[in-house]
Structure formats: structure tokens, C-alpha cells
Amino acid sequence: MRHEDEDRCLSAISMTLQFYNKKMDELSRKFWRQWLRQQNNPELVLDALRLYPNEGKFAPKPADIQQIIELIRPPKSTYKEKEIEDTCPPEIRKAWTHWIPRFWDQPLPFKEQAEQVTEDQAEAWLILVNQEAKRLNQPDSIPETHKLQEIWA
């Protein structure tokens, strides 16, 4: 809480205490200030102080105001990011993981070590990534040098 907000809240607390015929002495000011420094929304504190006389029979204490804050605080969002669902079949993933670094001459940032792949397997995967790119209408994902004419024709 900023210093100006803290002063505004202390002033409101002092007025609320006066409503109950109490004065804010130095000790209670220190207690209130310590409590205010734990708050991050001065508007909630001020709203709670405005509401306190509706229910409070005695001069408020920080715990009384905290209870009101808990009641009036907007609920925290229950929204959770949907977990990313991996729908890519493992064989297609292996094929793309093998060919992307070769297409663009750069290693994958998340791939630590390239597995040993036979020439036959690499050729089968090249056919597979071309077929997938064609199926998904993503011609730019395969460089011209690696596009297979029998698939893209």
C-alpha cells in the first residue's frame, strides 16, 4: 500500500473510532499502521470501514475490518488454463522432430540429442511430413528443396 493510501486509511480509521467516542492514541496508530501495511487494496479497507458501523457495536479492531474485507472481496477467479492436449501421434512427432532441424538448419531448442535414424526411416519420415503438411494445407512448412513432387503435384 502506498504511503498516501495508508494515510487516507488511517484518517478513515480515526473517524470511525471517533464515531464510537474513542481516540486513536500512538499505540493503536502503530497497530493499525502495521495491519494496513499487510493490505494491498486500500479501497477494500475504506469500504469495510464504511460498512463497519452497520454491524459493529464497539470501536473496530483490525480483525473486525479484516472480516468485512473477506466478505466483500471479489472472489478469485476459478478459471484455469485448459491443459494442452497433445493429439499428435508419436510417429508423426518423431518425423517432424527429425526433419524440422534439417529443413531449417537449426537444432530444436527442446530436443537435447538427435536419435540415430536409418536412411530408410528418414525417407519414410520425409514422406510422412510431406503428407501431413499437404493434409493440413501447410505448404510453407516444407522447404521447396524437401517437397516431394509425387505428394505435392
C-alpha positions in Angstrom: 0.0 0.0 0.0 1.3 3.4 -0.9 2.0 6.0 1.8 -0.8 8.3 0.6 -3.3 5.4 0.7 -2.0 4.4 4.2 -2.7 8.0 5.4 -6.2 8.0 3.9 -7.0 4.7 5.6 -5.6 5.9 8.9 -7.7 9.0 8.7 -10.8 6.9 8.0 -10.0 4.6 10.9 -9.6 7.7 13.2 -13.0 9.0 12.1 -14.6 5.6 12.6 -13.1 5.4 16.1 -14.4 8.9 16.9 -17.9 7.7 15.9 -17.5 5.2 18.8 -16.2 8.0 21.1 -12.6 6.7 21.0 -9.4 8.5 20.2 -6.6 7.0 18.3 -3.5 7.1 20.5 0.0 6.4 19.4 -0.1 2.7 20.3 -3.3 2.0 18.4 -2.0 4.1 15.4 1.1 1.8 15.3 -1.1 -1.3 15.4 -3.4 0.0 12.7 -0.4 1.1 10.5 1.2 -2.4 10.9 -2.1 -4.0 9.8 -2.5 -1.6 6.9 0.9 -2.5 5.5 -0.3 -6.0 5.1 -3.2 -4.9 3.0 -2.8 -4.4 -0.8 -6.1 -2.8 -1.7 -6.9 0.5 0.2 -10.3 0.7 -1.4 -11.4 -2.5 0.2 -10.2 -1.2 3.6 -12.1 2.0 3.1 -15.2 0.2 2.0 -15.0 -2.1 5.0 -14.6 0.9 7.3 -17.8 2.5 5.8 -19.7 -0.7 6.4 -18.5 -1.4 9.9 -21.0 0.9 11.7 -23.9 -1.1 10.2 -23.0 -4.1 12.3 -20.3 -3.1 14.8 -21.3 -2.3 18.4 -17.9 -1.3 19.6 -14.9 0.5 18.2 -13.4 -1.6 15.4 -10.2 -3.6 15.7 -8.2 -4.7 12.6 -9.6 -8.2 12.9 -13.2 -6.8 12.6 -12.3 -4.9 9.4 -10.5 -7.9 8.0 -13.6 -10.0 8.4 -15.6 -7.4 6.4 -12.9 -7.3 3.8 -13.1 -11.1 3.4 -16.9 -10.8 2.9 -16.8 -8.0 0.3 -13.6 -9.0 -1.6 -14.4 -10.1 -5.1 -14.0 -13.9 -5.4 -10.8 -15.0 -7.0 -11.2 -16.4 -10.5 -11.7 -20.1 -10.7 -10.6 -20.0 -14.3 -7.8 -22.4 -15.1 -6.0 -22.6 -18.4 -7.0 -25.7 -20.3 -4.2 -28.2 -20.2 -2.6 -28.6 -23.6 -3.8 -31.8 -25.1 -1.3 -33.5 -27.3 -3.1 -35.0 -30.2 -0.1 -35.6 -32.4 0.6 -39.3 -33.0 4.1 -40.4 -31.8 5.3 -41.4 -35.3 4.3 -38.1 -36.8 6.0 -36.3 -33.9 9.2 -38.2 -34.4 9.1 -37.5 -38.1 8.7 -33.7 -37.6 11.3 -33.7 -34.8 13.8 -35.4 -37.1 13.1 -33.2 -40.2 12.5 -29.7 -38.8 16.1 -29.1 -37.8 17.3 -30.4 -41.2 14.7 -28.2 -43.1 15.8 -25.0 -41.4 19.4 -25.8 -40.5 18.8 -25.2 -36.8 18.6 -27.5 -33.8 15.3 -27.8 -31.9 15.5 -25.8 -28.6 13.7 -28.5 -26.6 15.4 -31.5 -28.1 18.7 -32.5 -26.4 20.1 -35.1 -28.6 19.3 -36.4 -32.1 18.5 -40.1 -32.3 20.2 -42.3 -34.8 17.9 -42.8 -37.7 18.5 -45.1 -40.7 18.3 -43.7 -44.2 15.1 -45.8 -44.8 13.5 -44.4 -41.7 14.4 -40.8 -42.6 13.0 -41.3 -46.1 9.8 -42.7 -44.7 9.5 -39.8 -42.3 10.1 -37.3 -45.1 7.2 -38.8 -47.0 5.1 -38.7 -43.8 5.8 -35.0 -43.1 5.1 -34.1 -46.7 1.8 -36.0 -46.5 0.9 -34.3 -43.2 1.8 -30.8 -44.5 -0.4 -31.5 -47.5 -3.3 -32.8 -45.5 -3.2 -29.8 -43.2 -2.7 -27.4 -46.1 0.6 -26.1 -44.7 2.8 -26.0 -47.8 5.2 -23.4 -46.2 6.1 -25.9 -43.5 8.2 -27.9 -46.0 11.0 -26.1 -47.9 11.0 -26.4 -51.7 14.2 -28.5 -51.5 12.4 -31.2 -49.5 8.9 -31.1 -51.1 8.2 -34.4 -52.8 6.7 -34.0 -56.2 4.6 -37.2 -56.0 2.8 -35.7 -53.0 2.5 -32.0 -53.9 1.8 -32.4 -57.7 
